[in-house]
Amino acid sequence: MSTTTLLTEQIGPVHRITLDRAEMRNAQSQQMLDELDAAFEAARLDSATRVVVLAANGPHFSAGHDLKQAQAERAEFTVEERWAYEEQRYFGYCMRIWDFPKPTIAQVQGGCIAAGLMLANMCDLIVASEDAFFSDPVTHTMGAASLEVLIHPWVLGLRQAKEMLFTGERISAQQAREFGMVNRVVPRERLESDTEALAQRIAKAPPFAMQLLKKSLNRSMDVQGMRQALSAHFDVHQLSHVTEEYRRTKEAGLATAIQGAKA
């Protein structure tokens, strides 16, 4: 498929989707989100694809949503327009990755910030380089109730998620592994090769059996209420956008997410 914000590559049964806005720290523009959703759909329909790797070019995985574009194009959205936009492109697209029937692996280096963190956590596994770090500074920097998909307590545990969100501080790749969010931490120079080796190993499994296994594993989270909790938080997140506190905090200005996360 033809894209302007992504690169795609097929390596046997493994399909690689690479975010390709390195000059913007892979900030997720509307075009990137639409192209990413389409790329996953194409991989879903491709019978030759058994595993998808989500990677990113440049020093950072993703700095989050493209806030410059949001300010330029959606600053005057009504409550209804914002709700519809974010329900489709932020919440809906993420949940489609979570529900993707084939195994997915996020290959993460450098900063994985805000919506970047949300995107990586929609994947089944995360392989991170030693220099990777993860941060959700949204409440501190924008006055919003975290991200649109509050996956944090489900992948980190409640107390670690609270500390991360309450402080706005970043966690290292090694900490994320200790907390259970990251599967493997590898040297930067081995990130792509080790992720590829893991993907090829997974791809050896019978594909329909793997699809059924993933469905059962995800259902084990659903029966604990994860999907309902995520949906309920999306409503709360939308409410936080229309508070006076949000307006004041946003107007105070948002430093670059990566620099802010290093503080």
Secondary structure by P-SEA (a helix, b strand, c coil): cccccbbbbbcccbbbbbbccccccccccaaaaaaaaaaaaaaaacccccbbbbbccccccccccaaaaaaaccccccaaaaaaaaaccaaaaaaaaaacccbbbbbccccccaaaaaaaaaccbbbbcccbbbbccccccccccccccccccccccaaaaaaaaaacccccaaaaaaaccccccccccaaaaaaaaaaaaaacccaaaaaaaaaaaaaaaaaacaaaaaaaaaaaaaaaaacaaaaaaaaaccccaaaaaac
